Amino acid sequence: MKKLLALALCALTCAVAAAGFVACAKKDGATYSVYAPDGAPALALTQLMSGDKKLSQTVDYHIVVADTITSYVTYEDDTKNADLIVMPVNAASKLLGNGEKYKMLGSVTNGNLYILSASDKTTLTKDNFAAEIGGKKVGVVQLPMFPGVMFKTLLKKYETSAELSPVQPAQVSGDADFDYFVLPEPAATTRAGNQQLNLKVAGDLQTLYGDNGYPQAVLLAKNSIIESNPDFIKEFTGALSTADSYLKNTPADNILSTIKAHYADPDNTTPAFNTLSATVIDHCGIKFRPSSECKQDVKSLLDSFVAVDTTFARQADDSFFYAA
């Protein structure tokens, strides 16, 4: 009887709410949808997807092709959009940066870009980066996307320039006509680990940018969920706080199996990680940082992006950042 009365009251509240959307159905017994692109962002959710941590609400996790992630926040019918979602910070700022529909709960990855070179080339550090990279020919995997803009941001930071060209991972070789290459994980470890290619990891963009890397992928939630069930938001973000330690202490094969189990079509999906190793996981920079801790880092990074490519990102409003 009490449950029937509660449901009736919830239905009545939803019917008479005029100004704001009250997500009653999401409070008791409903399922929350969580979407993340395949690759490093999916690693951040592995502990939760594995069931290692139990949540009070039912959650459906969806790992999707990275190129499609923005579609899950842009449906005209809002019921089709993700309740929570992990997205690249630049896409999140462009699409949702006014804070009207979603808020950023925090960052989940802190960079996974590495610089490779022939084995006899100089290793790049903060002290020699400008001198060593200046005027060099650099092949960049995904030049028009995050890796390319991030490397251009680094060039601007160090007040130097280089000749950039797009390359595919299969072209990355110590014998190729390039001085350095920029690759994301897992391609960086895969190519550097092939001894026949005469390659080494010569540096990483995270260390060169700053001591804590940079907020590359961020977690967002619908405002309606934040307002109707703040306890669940607190519970979910709290569970993410151990994502990095879970990854360090779980066999790589188990992690990969967990990710694959959450593809829409596991049998016909080409995974971002065909194999997974402890090195690749470590290089993906998984660590949850709440918005209260990373807000200024996000704003600084977005300012840097806008300075090198105005079409790639926009600065986010203060209302975009969730304040617990």
Secondary structure by P-SEA (a helix, b strand, c coil): caaaaaaaaaaaaaaacccccccccccccbbbbbbbcccaaaaaacccccccccccbbbbbbbcccccccccccccccccccccccccaaaaaacccccccbbbcccccccbbbbbccccbbbbcccccccccccbbbbbcccccaaaaaaaaaaaaaccccbbbbbccccccccccccccccccaaaaaaaacccccccccccccccccccccccbbbbbbaaaaaacaaaaaaaaaaacaaaaaaacccaaaaaaaaaaacccccccccccccccaaaaaacbbbbbcccccaaaaaaaaaaaaacccccbbbbcccccccc
